[in-house]
Amino acid sequence: MAKLAGQGNKKAFQFPRPMVHREGLDFSFSGLKTAVMLQVRKSEKQATLDADRADIAASFQQAIIETLVKRSIKAADQQGLERIVVAGGVGANLLLREMLAARFKGRVYYPRPAFCTDNGAMIALAGAMRLMDGAVPDAITATARWSLDTLRRPAENSHLS
């Protein structure tokens, strides 16, 4: 998406910056994703989606990054932190790196881009380990705010551990 966003106008669409003025440090992008979906549908209906695609991506990226930066700095300020560690796929985003460098007074640490990956592989590995440990696929359920303390360690004889 960042590559496509680099070809667009980040000011073309005004997408919401979710939760930036709320108390607490929670993130939610559901309203933003809905706004983007509605814009895509509108562009499809107007037969302008091909022309709008890069602008939608740029405007979406801008909204996400501004939100992440504001909430991250707010968290660091509330906790009195002078350092932030950015990990996961988002850590490879150059706009995020630029904005944090410009706005955060402390130090920001990132893995090398090659190590900034999505957690999909980690989730797949965890699932494979559960299956190898005898978990039944239809008995595996998604649980919001699932405490890691409730999970057993995978079997010691698993070749994945």
Contacts in CASP RR format, 6 or more apart in sequence:
PFRMAT RR
TARGET T0000
AUTHOR 0000-0000-0000
METHOD contacts of the structure
MODEL  1
MAKLAGQGNKKAFQFPRPMVHREGLDFSFSGLKTAVMLQVRKSEKQATLD
ADRADIAASFQQAIIETLVKRSIKAADQQGLERIVVAGGVGANLLLREML
AARFKGRVYYPRPAFCTDNGAMIALAGAMRLMDGAVPDAITATARWSLDT
LRRPAENSHLS
1 57 0 8 1.000
1 60 0 8 1.000
1 61 0 8 1.000
2 61 0 8 1.000
2 92 0 8 1.000
2 93 0 8 1.000
2 94 0 8 1.000
2 95 0 8 1.000
4 53 0 8 1.000
4 54 0 8 1.000
4 57 0 8 1.000
4 58 0 8 1.000
5 54 0 8 1.000
5 57 0 8 1.000
5 58 0 8 1.000
5 60 0 8 1.000
5 61 0 8 1.000
5 62 0 8 1.000
5 95 0 8 1.000
6 54 0 8 1.000
6 57 0 8 1.000
6 58 0 8 1.000
7 54 0 8 1.000
7 57 0 8 1.000
7 58 0 8 1.000
8 54 0 8 1.000
8 55 0 8 1.000
8 57 0 8 1.000
8 58 0 8 1.000
9 54 0 8 1.000
9 55 0 8 1.000
9 58 0 8 1.000
9 59 0 8 1.000
10 58 0 8 1.000
10 59 0 8 1.000
10 61 0 8 1.000
10 62 0 8 1.000
11 59 0 8 1.000
11 62 0 8 1.000
12 52 0 8 1.000
12 55 0 8 1.000
12 56 0 8 1.000
12 58 0 8 1.000
12 59 0 8 1.000
13 39 0 8 1.000
13 55 0 8 1.000
13 56 0 8 1.000
13 59 0 8 1.000
13 60 0 8 1.000
14 59 0 8 1.000
15 32 0 8 1.000
15 35 0 8 1.000
15 36 0 8 1.000
15 39 0 8 1.000
15 59 0 8 1.000
15 60 0 8 1.000
15 62 0 8 1.000
15 63 0 8 1.000
16 31 0 8 1.000
16 32 0 8 1.000
16 35 0 8 1.000
16 63 0 8 1.000
17 32 0 8 1.000
17 63 0 8 1.000
17 66 0 8 1.000
17 67 0 8 1.000
17 70 0 8 1.000
18 27 0 8 1.000
18 28 0 8 1.000
18 29 0 8 1.000
18 30 0 8 1.000
18 31 0 8 1.000
18 32 0 8 1.000
18 67 0 8 1.000
19 26 0 8 1.000
19 27 0 8 1.000
19 28 0 8 1.000
19 67 0 8 1.000
19 71 0 8 1.000
20 66 0 8 1.000
20 67 0 8 1.000
20 70 0 8 1.000
20 71 0 8 1.000
24 74 0 8 1.000
25 71 0 8 1.000
25 74 0 8 1.000
25 75 0 8 1.000
25 78 0 8 1.000
27 67 0 8 1.000
27 68 0 8 1.000
27 71 0 8 1.000
29 64 0 8 1.000
29 67 0 8 1.000
32 60 0 8 1.000
32 63 0 8 1.000
32 64 0 8 1.000
32 67 0 8 1.000
36 56 0 8 1.000
36 60 0 8 1.000
39 52 0 8 1.000
39 56 0 8 1.000
40 49 0 8 1.000
40 56 0 8 1.000
43 49 0 8 1.000
43 51 0 8 1.000
43 52 0 8 1.000
43 53 0 8 1.000
43 56 0 8 1.000
61 93 0 8 1.000
61 95 0 8 1.000
62 95 0 8 1.000
65 93 0 8 1.000
65 95 0 8 1.000
65 96 0 8 1.000
65 99 0 8 1.000
66 99 0 8 1.000
68 90 0 8 1.000
68 96 0 8 1.000
69 96 0 8 1.000
69 99 0 8 1.000
69 100 0 8 1.000
69 103 0 8 1.000
69 104 0 8 1.000
72 84 0 8 1.000
72 86 0 8 1.000
72 100 0 8 1.000
72 104 0 8 1.000
73 100 0 8 1.000
73 103 0 8 1.000
73 104 0 8 1.000
75 81 0 8 1.000
76 82 0 8 1.000
76 83 0 8 1.000
76 84 0 8 1.000
76 104 0 8 1.000
76 106 0 8 1.000
82 105 0 8 1.000
82 106 0 8 1.000
82 107 0 8 1.000
83 106 0 8 1.000
83 107 0 8 1.000
83 108 0 8 1.000
83 109 0 8 1.000
84 100 0 8 1.000
84 104 0 8 1.000
84 106 0 8 1.000
84 107 0 8 1.000
84 108 0 8 1.000
84 109 0 8 1.000
85 108 0 8 1.000
85 109 0 8 1.000
85 110 0 8 1.000
86 96 0 8 1.000
86 97 0 8 1.000
86 100 0 8 1.000
86 108 0 8 1.000
86 109 0 8 1.000
86 110 0 8 1.000
87 110 0 8 1.000
87 111 0 8 1.000
87 116 0 8 1.000
88 111 0 8 1.000
88 116 0 8 1.000
88 117 0 8 1.000
88 118 0 8 1.000
88 119 0 8 1.000
89 116 0 8 1.000
89 117 0 8 1.000
89 118 0 8 1.000
90 96 0 8 1.000
90 116 0 8 1.000
91 97 0 8 1.000
91 110 0 8 1.000
91 111 0 8 1.000
91 113 0 8 1.000
91 116 0 8 1.000
92 113 0 8 1.000
92 116 0 8 1.000
97 108 0 8 1.000
97 110 0 8 1.000
100 108 0 8 1.000
101 108 0 8 1.000
110 116 0 8 1.000
125 160 0 8 1.000
127 135 0 8 1.000
127 140 0 8 1.000
128 160 0 8 1.000
129 154 0 8 1.000
129 158 0 8 1.000
129 160 0 8 1.000
129 161 0 8 1.000
130 140 0 8 1.000
130 154 0 8 1.000
131 137 0 8 1.000
132 154 0 8 1.000
132 155 0 8 1.000
132 158 0 8 1.000
132 160 0 8 1.000
133 152 0 8 1.000
133 154 0 8 1.000
133 155 0 8 1.000
133 158 0 8 1.000
153 161 0 8 1.000
154 160 0 8 1.000
154 161 0 8 1.000
155 161 0 8 1.000
END
